[in-house]
Amino acid sequence: MTGYGVQVSQMAPRCRACTLCACPPSSCCARPANDVASRRLIADNDALEVNIEMLVRPAASSDLDAINEIYNDAVLHTAATFQIAAVTMEERRAWLKDHPEKLYPALVAEIDGMVAGWGSLSRYATRCAYKHTAEDSIYVARRFRRMGIGSLLLARLIDAAVTAGHHSLIAQIADNNPGSIRLHEKHGFVMAGQLREVGWKFGRWLDITVMQKTMEELKIKN
Ligand SMILES: CC(C)(COP(=O)(O)OP(=O)(O)OC[C@H]1O[C@@H](n2cnc3c(N)ncnc32)[C@H](O)[C@@H]1OP(=O)(O)O)[C@@H](O)C(=O)NCCC(=O)NCCS
């Protein structure tokens, strides 16, 4: 899989350090005025519409620090994942090895050379008959949310799932996470059910919402 370069035009938070340009917080405020990422389109109090160049590509070992930082923020501060302890770099390196590009890809969304988010497909369950079912994970760094990055990553993961020969994609969404539910609905996932009080984190019970997308177009060969 090669990288996909795209532009998204979204409302993005203004870099508060900069009064001259409309660059998103990731960007250098000293960008030239004609740079696409700093082109001012609309101004209001706190948000500006900007064109942001984003690349989605397979994750590399040099991305693992950033992937871990984004994930561990969700581990330590949110109920979006049932993981409770921060993932170590050793575990993260093993994770990348477990994600061969053609079958269970790990992708990153890169903006301005920075990893803004990542997504992956993983084996859903180990019993053999589950082999055409995969589970997706998507995590976007806080400052890059609501800019279309999660949506772009999920679109690429769905493409990759079809190419890999997966028939069914599952999303297990913790704590009725509205952003994740909306993201998956937008890409054709439907509600498959709810598991009540299956997790315990931050002193309370957590539900899992299960969503599913079946790729009808895929012909299973065996
Ligand atoms: C959930 C998450 C991946 C969404 O990524 P994102 O880049 O912010 O999402 P997008 O900007 O592509 O938005 C996709 C859709 O979801 C909606 N959405 C995103 N966040 C939302 C929120 N907090 N509440 C309601 N809707 C939300 C967007 O409006 C958009 O729908 P629309 O096109 O109909 O307007 C991101 O918020 C995140 O990383 N959260 C923490 C980790 C997490 O929960 N991961 C999912 C684990 S299952």
PDBQT file of the ligand as one rigid body, heavy atoms in Angstrom, charges set to zero:
ROOT
HETATM    1  C1  LIG A 301     -13.396   9.120  17.626  1.00  0.00    +0.000 C 
HETATM    2  C2  LIG A 301     -12.295   9.799  16.835  1.00  0.00    +0.000 C 
HETATM    3  C3  LIG A 301     -11.362   8.747  16.237  1.00  0.00    +0.000 C 
HETATM    4  C4  LIG A 301     -12.947  10.612  15.683  1.00  0.00    +0.000 C 
HETATM    5  O1  LIG A 301     -11.899  11.126  14.882  1.00  0.00    +0.000 OA
HETATM    6  P1  LIG A 301     -12.043  12.575  14.227  1.00  0.00    +0.000 P 
HETATM    7  O2  LIG A 301     -10.887  12.792  13.328  1.00  0.00    +0.000 OA
HETATM    8  O3  LIG A 301     -12.243  13.562  15.306  1.00  0.00    +0.000 OA
HETATM    9  O4  LIG A 301     -13.395  12.393  13.401  1.00  0.00    +0.000 OA
HETATM   10  P2  LIG A 301     -13.829  13.149  12.077  1.00  0.00    +0.000 P 
HETATM   11  O5  LIG A 301     -13.430  14.586  12.156  1.00  0.00    +0.000 OA
HETATM   12  O6  LIG A 301     -13.371  12.382  10.890  1.00  0.00    +0.000 OA
HETATM   13  O7  LIG A 301     -15.406  13.070  12.197  1.00  0.00    +0.000 OA
HETATM   14  C5  LIG A 301     -16.133  11.959  11.710  1.00  0.00    +0.000 C 
HETATM   15  C6  LIG A 301     -17.588  12.188  12.049  1.00  0.00    +0.000 C 
HETATM   16  O8  LIG A 301     -17.784  12.040  13.459  1.00  0.00    +0.000 OA
HETATM   17  C7  LIG A 301     -18.330  13.229  13.999  1.00  0.00    +0.000 C 
HETATM   18  N1  LIG A 301     -17.710  13.431  15.312  1.00  0.00    +0.000 N 
HETATM   19  C8  LIG A 301     -16.380  13.430  15.605  1.00  0.00    +0.000 A 
HETATM   20  N2  LIG A 301     -16.213  13.636  16.922  1.00  0.00    +0.000 NA
HETATM   21  C9  LIG A 301     -17.445  13.770  17.447  1.00  0.00    +0.000 A 
HETATM   22  C10 LIG A 301     -17.930  13.994  18.773  1.00  0.00    +0.000 A 
HETATM   23  N3  LIG A 301     -17.082  14.127  19.807  1.00  0.00    +0.000 N 
HETATM   24  N4  LIG A 301     -19.258  14.034  18.969  1.00  0.00    +0.000 NA
HETATM   25  C11 LIG A 301     -20.123  13.873  17.938  1.00  0.00    +0.000 A 
HETATM   26  N5  LIG A 301     -19.730  13.669  16.649  1.00  0.00    +0.000 NA
HETATM   27  C12 LIG A 301     -18.407  13.620  16.419  1.00  0.00    +0.000 A 
HETATM   28  C13 LIG A 301     -17.953  14.319  13.030  1.00  0.00    +0.000 C 
HETATM   29  O9  LIG A 301     -18.820  15.424  13.133  1.00  0.00    +0.000 OA
HETATM   30  C14 LIG A 301     -18.074  13.590  11.707  1.00  0.00    +0.000 C 
HETATM   31  O10 LIG A 301     -19.428  13.439  11.345  1.00  0.00    +0.000 OA
HETATM   32  P3  LIG A 301     -20.096  14.399  10.226  1.00  0.00    +0.000 P 
HETATM   33  O11 LIG A 301     -19.225  14.276   9.001  1.00  0.00    +0.000 OA
HETATM   34  O12 LIG A 301     -21.460  13.866  10.078  1.00  0.00    +0.000 OA
HETATM   35  O13 LIG A 301     -20.043  15.783  10.798  1.00  0.00    +0.000 OA
HETATM   36  C15 LIG A 301     -11.503  10.818  17.717  1.00  0.00    +0.000 C 
HETATM   37  O14 LIG A 301     -12.411  11.664  18.370  1.00  0.00    +0.000 OA
HETATM   38  C16 LIG A 301     -10.623  10.138  18.755  1.00  0.00    +0.000 C 
HETATM   39  O15 LIG A 301      -9.494   9.785  18.467  1.00  0.00    +0.000 OA
HETATM   40  N6  LIG A 301     -11.163   9.969  19.974  1.00  0.00    +0.000 N 
HETATM   41  C17 LIG A 301     -10.424   9.358  21.076  1.00  0.00    +0.000 C 
HETATM   42  C18 LIG A 301     -10.103   7.910  20.791  1.00  0.00    +0.000 C 
HETATM   43  C19 LIG A 301     -11.330   7.131  20.406  1.00  0.00    +0.000 C 
HETATM   44  O16 LIG A 301     -12.406   7.307  20.975  1.00  0.00    +0.000 OA
HETATM   45  N7  LIG A 301     -11.147   6.227  19.428  1.00  0.00    +0.000 N 
HETATM   46  C20 LIG A 301     -12.193   5.344  18.997  1.00  0.00    +0.000 C 
HETATM   47  C21 LIG A 301     -12.105   4.067  19.780  1.00  0.00    +0.000 C 
HETATM   48  S1  LIG A 301     -13.444   2.970  19.315  1.00  0.00    +0.000 SA
ENDROOT
TORSDOF 0
